Amino acid sequence: MKPRIERIRERLSNGFDASSIEVIDDSHLHVGHAGARDGRGHFRVRIVSTAFEGLRPIQRHQLVYRALGDMMQTDIHALSIAAFTPAEAG
């Protein structure tokens, strides 16, 4: 099985026509935290896609959650999302 970080990146790549996707695993910073004890991780995502044009931040986050699907219940305890349009990413 692929590492979680690769599976996250793959799901985001499949869900978006993104010009940039960065996934950072911060799980090591949360050792002993309730979410870490059950085996799920803490991640940061930075994604740039035209799919976010005209959307409010909450709508962008919902698209990311939808692309990750069941991983939000099985693999991810906490997710920090930075979702930008190409113009916003500069």
C-alpha positions in Angstrom: 0.0 0.0 0.0 1.2 3.5 -0.8 2.1 5.8 2.0 -0.7 8.1 3.1 1.0 11.3 1.9 1.1 9.8 -1.6 -2.5 8.6 -1.5 -3.6 12.1 -0.4 -1.6 13.7 -3.3 -3.1 11.2 -5.7 -6.7 11.8 -4.7 -6.2 15.6 -5.0 -4.5 15.1 -8.4 -7.5 13.0 -9.5 -10.0 15.5 -8.1 -8.5 18.7 -9.4 -6.7 20.1 -12.5 -4.2 21.6 -10.1 -1.1 23.5 -11.1 0.4 22.8 -7.7 -0.2 20.4 -4.9 1.9 20.3 -1.7 1.1 17.8 1.1 3.0 18.0 4.4 2.7 15.4 7.1 2.7 17.1 10.6 1.8 13.9 12.5 5.1 13.8 14.3 4.2 17.1 16.0 1.0 15.5 17.5 2.4 12.3 19.1 0.1 11.4 22.0 -2.8 13.5 20.7 -6.1 11.7 20.6 -6.1 11.7 16.8 -2.6 10.3 16.6 -3.4 7.5 19.0 -6.1 6.1 16.6 -3.6 6.0 13.8 -4.9 8.9 11.8 -2.6 11.8 10.9 -2.3 15.5 10.8 -1.6 17.1 7.4 -1.2 20.4 5.7 -2.3 20.8 2.0 -1.6 23.7 -0.3 -3.3 23.4 -3.6 -3.6 25.8 -6.6 -6.4 25.2 -9.1 -8.8 27.1 -11.3 -11.6 25.0 -9.7 -11.5 27.5 -6.8 -12.3 30.5 -8.8 -15.3 32.4 -7.5 -15.6 30.1 -4.4 -15.6 31.2 -0.8 -13.0 29.5 1.4 -15.5 27.1 3.0 -16.6 26.0 -0.5 -13.0 25.4 -1.5 -12.4 23.3 1.6 -15.6 21.2 0.9 -14.2 20.4 -2.6 -10.9 19.2 -1.0 -12.8 17.1 1.5 -14.9 15.6 -1.3 -11.8 14.7 -3.3 -10.2 13.0 -0.2 -13.4 11.1 0.4 -13.2 8.3 3.0 -9.6 9.2 3.9 -11.1 11.9 6.1 -12.6 9.1 8.3 -9.9 6.5 7.9 -6.5 8.3 7.6 -6.8 12.0 8.4 -7.5 13.4 11.8 -6.7 17.0 11.1 -6.2 18.8 7.8 -5.1 22.4 7.3 -6.1 23.6 3.8 -4.7 26.5 1.8 -6.6 26.5 -1.5 -5.8 29.2 -4.0 -6.6 30.1 -7.6 -3.6 30.6 -9.9 -4.0 34.4 -9.6 -4.1 34.3 -5.8 -1.0 32.0 -5.7 0.9 34.7 -7.6 
